[in-house]
Amino acid sequence: MIFMFARLFSLILLIGVLIFIPQTVLADAKTGVCTKQIPSNRNVGPFLQNVCLECYDQGNCSVNDILSVIASIGNFILGIIASLVFLMYIIGGIYWLTAGGDKGRVDKGKKYVVGSTFGLLIVLFAYAGITTLKLALESGKIGDQEVIICDGTDATEGKACGLNQKCVKNQCLSLCTIQYSAQEGEFFDQKYCADLSDDEKTGNRETGCIKNLCPGGENIQCCNVPDYLKEHYMQEKGLSDEITT
């Protein structure tokens, strides 16, 4: 039962992220739209208490209003699940204490306690993940690194837009692509981001690899473009020029 509510809680949070946030991400959460909070004497229910008055009356909502509603729903469900977990602990404890040597009742009590604990952990981790995402959207930071959305303006040009990535002409490009992009007259970049963990396809063919120039883990490195990729590219383009290494 706890597992069912835990999954429901995680699903609601996920739906909130996938549906509400993309629809409002273009709005500026700090434009000053919120000039007045909903008065405390207005009964708007537990989920809308923290939204702006303009959002509630006129539908003029910001990202923060949507996130506040999602957080309020999450807190409400978390409170219900916490109460159910406490109830399951009591039931499990009763089975355990009144077992009288009956192994079946002991095992049943353990299942209540263990199952409830795992359900609670699922909910807590899901809530922590959504809270972290909310902070990242509000502050524009993931951990200690500030990231931005490339908009093609001077304000974002050359700024970090991800791990080992920068904004270049309205695109978020890897440092590998930026530093080793194709020169005039060439058909492909001098280097590309390769996954060295895939030995069958790339592990034994990559040369000149450099770390910390590509998004991803240490296995994703900036390497020379191998001949087989050049050949594939030439075949797709219908080019018959001789490939030199």
Secondary structure as the mmCIF struct_conf table of DSSP 4:
data_model
#
loop_
_struct_conf.conf_type_id
_struct_conf.id
_struct_conf.beg_label_comp_id
_struct_conf.beg_label_asym_id
_struct_conf.beg_label_seq_id
_struct_conf.end_label_comp_id
_struct_conf.end_label_asym_id
_struct_conf.end_label_seq_id
HELX_RH_AL_P HELX_RH_AL_P1 ILE A 2 ILE A 15
HELX_RH_PI_P HELX_RH_PI_P1 GLY A 16 PHE A 20
HELX_RH_AL_P HELX_RH_AL_P2 ILE A 21 THR A 24
TURN_TY1_P TURN_TY1_P1 VAL A 25 LEU A 26
BEND BEND1 ALA A 27 ALA A 27
TURN_TY1_P TURN_TY1_P2 ALA A 29 LYS A 30
BEND BEND2 THR A 31 GLY A 32
STRN STRN1 GLN A 37 GLN A 37
HELX_LH_PP_P HELX_LH_PP_P1 ILE A 38 PRO A 39
TURN_TY1_P TURN_TY1_P3 SER A 40 ASN A 41
BEND BEND3 ARG A 42 ARG A 42
TURN_TY1_P TURN_TY1_P4 PRO A 46 PHE A 47
BEND BEND4 LEU A 48 LEU A 48
TURN_TY1_P TURN_TY1_P5 GLN A 49 ASN A 50
BEND BEND5 VAL A 51 VAL A 51
STRN STRN2 CYS A 52 CYS A 52
HELX_RH_AL_P HELX_RH_AL_P3 LEU A 53 GLN A 58
HELX_RH_AL_P HELX_RH_AL_P4 VAL A 63 LEU A 97
TURN_TY1_P TURN_TY1_P6 THR A 98 THR A 98
TURN_TY1_P TURN_TY1_P7 GLY A 100 GLY A 101
HELX_RH_AL_P HELX_RH_AL_P5 LYS A 103 SER A 139
BEND BEND6 GLY A 140 GLY A 140
STRN STRN3 LYS A 141 ILE A 142
TURN_TY1_P TURN_TY1_P8 GLY A 143 ASP A 144
STRN STRN4 GLN A 145 GLU A 146
BEND BEND7 GLY A 152 THR A 153
TURN_TY1_P TURN_TY1_P9 ASP A 154 GLY A 158
STRN STRN5 ALA A 160 GLY A 162
TURN_TY1_P TURN_TY1_P10 LEU A 163 ASN A 164
STRN STRN6 GLN A 165 VAL A 168
TURN_TY1_P TURN_TY1_P11 LYS A 169 ASN A 170
STRN STRN7 GLN A 171 SER A 174
HELX_RH_AL_P HELX_RH_AL_P6 LEU A 175 GLN A 179
TURN_TY1_P TURN_TY1_P12 TYR A 180 TYR A 180
HELX_LH_PP_P HELX_LH_PP_P2 SER A 181 GLN A 183
TURN_TY1_P TURN_TY1_P13 GLU A 184 GLY A 185
BEND BEND8 PHE A 187 PHE A 188
BEND BEND9 GLN A 190 GLN A 190
STRN STRN8 LYS A 191 ASP A 195
TURN_TY1_P TURN_TY1_P14 LEU A 196 SER A 197
HELX_RH_PI_P HELX_RH_PI_P2 ASP A 199 GLY A 203
TURN_TY1_P TURN_TY1_P15 ASN A 204 ARG A 205
BEND BEND10 GLY A 208 GLY A 208
STRN STRN9 ILE A 210 ILE A 210
BEND BEND11 LYS A 211 GLY A 217
TURN_TY1_P TURN_TY1_P16 GLU A 218 ASN A 219
STRN STRN10 ILE A 220 ASN A 224
HELX_LH_PP_P HELX_LH_PP_P3 VAL A 225 PRO A 226
HELX_RH_AL_P HELX_RH_AL_P7 ASP A 227 LYS A 237
TURN_TY1_P TURN_TY1_P17 GLY A 238 GLY A 238
HELX_LH_PP_P HELX_LH_PP_P4 ASP A 241 ILE A 243
#
